[in-house]
Amino acid sequence: MYDRALFGDKEAQYHLGLWLALGAFGPPDCKAARQLLARAASDEGGTLWVYSPPVGNGTAGRVIPIDNGPRQTGLTRARDALDHPAFCPQEGVSLSDIGAKEP
């Protein structure tokens, strides 16, 4: 799952973030959990429009499209988990309290 999360799989980022927050692999790591959930919640890919200034030979500047791969919409439940008051608890709160499945 770590490899999938590293390469942009939003579902893997979401689940790994929740598991890290709850300490499924050792002590809870809230910083890493927040980073993963933020990546899962963010939109990625699509077309990025970049301004290219004139090159000095009398041509005008222009705007060119850069393809950043397929557009991926962020996960709403990742945003909800980040905003939930029970996010990153030390003890006593189950994953089901924030809408996730146990690891």
C-alpha positions as CSV (number, residue, x, y, z in Angstrom):
1,M,0.0,0.0,0.0
2,Y,2.9,2.4,0.7
3,D,4.1,2.1,-2.9
4,R,0.6,2.8,-4.2
5,A,0.3,5.9,-1.9
6,L,3.7,7.1,-3.0
7,F,2.8,6.9,-6.7
8,G,-0.4,8.9,-6.2
9,D,-3.2,6.4,-5.5
10,K,-5.6,8.5,-3.6
11,E,-7.4,5.6,-2.0
12,A,-4.1,4.2,-0.7
13,Q,-3.1,7.7,0.6
14,Y,-6.4,8.0,2.4
15,H,-6.3,4.6,4.1
16,L,-2.6,4.7,5.0
17,G,-3.1,8.2,6.4
18,L,-5.9,6.9,8.7
19,W,-3.8,3.9,9.8
20,L,-0.8,6.1,10.6
21,A,-3.0,8.5,12.6
22,L,-4.3,5.6,14.7
23,G,-0.9,3.9,15.2
24,A,-1.6,0.8,13.2
25,F,2.1,0.4,12.5
26,G,3.5,1.7,15.8
27,P,3.1,5.0,17.6
28,P,0.6,7.4,15.9
29,D,2.3,9.7,13.4
30,C,-0.1,12.6,13.0
31,K,2.3,14.7,10.8
32,A,2.7,11.9,8.2
33,A,-1.0,11.1,8.4
34,R,-2.0,14.8,7.8
35,Q,0.4,14.9,4.8
36,L,-1.1,11.8,3.2
37,L,-4.7,12.8,3.8
38,A,-4.0,16.3,2.4
39,R,-2.6,14.6,-0.8
40,A,-5.6,12.3,-1.0
41,A,-7.9,15.4,-0.6
42,S,-6.2,17.5,-3.3
43,D,-7.0,17.7,-7.0
44,E,-4.1,16.6,-9.3
45,G,-3.3,16.3,-13.0
46,G,-5.0,17.9,-15.9
47,T,-3.8,20.7,-18.1
48,L,-1.6,23.5,-16.6
49,W,-1.4,26.7,-18.6
50,V,2.0,28.4,-18.4
51,Y,3.1,31.8,-19.7
52,S,6.2,31.7,-21.9
53,P,7.7,35.2,-22.2
54,P,9.1,36.5,-25.6
55,V,12.5,35.1,-26.5
56,G,14.0,38.3,-27.8
57,N,13.6,37.8,-31.6
58,G,10.5,40.0,-31.9
59,T,8.0,37.3,-31.1
60,A,5.2,37.9,-28.5
61,G,4.9,35.9,-25.3
62,R,2.4,33.1,-25.3
63,V,0.5,30.8,-23.1
64,I,1.2,27.1,-23.6
65,P,-0.6,24.0,-22.2
66,I,1.3,21.5,-20.2
67,D,-0.3,18.0,-19.7
68,N,0.1,16.8,-16.1
69,G,-1.6,13.5,-16.7
70,P,-5.2,12.5,-16.2
71,R,-7.2,14.8,-13.9
72,Q,-7.8,13.3,-10.5
73,T,-10.4,14.8,-8.1
74,G,-9.5,14.8,-4.4
75,L,-11.4,12.6,-2.1
76,T,-14.1,14.3,-0.1
77,R,-13.8,11.8,2.7
78,A,-10.1,12.7,3.1
79,R,-11.1,16.3,3.6
80,D,-13.8,15.3,6.0
81,A,-11.3,13.1,8.0
82,L,-8.8,16.0,8.3
83,D,-11.6,18.3,9.6
84,H,-13.1,15.7,12.0
85,P,-12.5,16.4,15.7
86,A,-11.6,12.8,16.3
87,F,-8.7,12.9,13.8
88,C,-5.4,11.6,15.1
89,P,-6.6,10.4,18.5
90,Q,-4.2,8.8,20.9
91,E,-6.7,6.2,22.1
92,G,-10.3,5.3,22.3
93,V,-11.6,6.4,18.9
94,S,-12.1,3.7,16.3
95,L,-11.7,4.2,12.5
96,S,-15.4,3.7,12.1
97,D,-15.9,7.0,14.0
98,I,-14.5,8.8,11.0
99,G,-16.0,6.6,8.4
100,A,-13.1,4.2,7.6
101,K,-12.6,0.5,7.6
102,E,-10.3,-1.2,10.2
103,P,-6.9,-2.2,8.7
